[in-house]
Amino acid sequence: MTEIVGTSTTSVDEAITNGVTRASQTLRNLDWFEVTEIRGHLAEGGVDYYQVGLKVGFRLDD
């Protein structure tokens, strides 16, 4: 299990997808994820970007 952060300028859902997609480029055998935190950055009176903290589980190679 490892912890990562996903980001998006569009939505929380896209931040999750971006985080998992990025993790899959480095880690193999991904099995699950858990959203541990949702936060964002505000600019000029609106949402600038979304961030999600994720725990990502994976199986080790034999």
LINNOR-V251809 format. One line per field, one symbol per residue. phi: phi as a letter, one per 40 degrees, with the letter a starting at -180 (. if undefined). psi: psi as a letter, one per 40 degrees, with the letter a starting at -180 (. if undefined). Layout:
# LINNOR-V251809
phi: ???
psi: ???
This chain:
# LINNOR-V251809
phi: .bbbbbbacbacdcccdccccccccbbbfcbaabcbabaabbafgaccabbbcbcbbacccc
psi: iihihiiiediddddddddddddeddiifhdiihheihiihihfeihdiiihhhhhiihii.
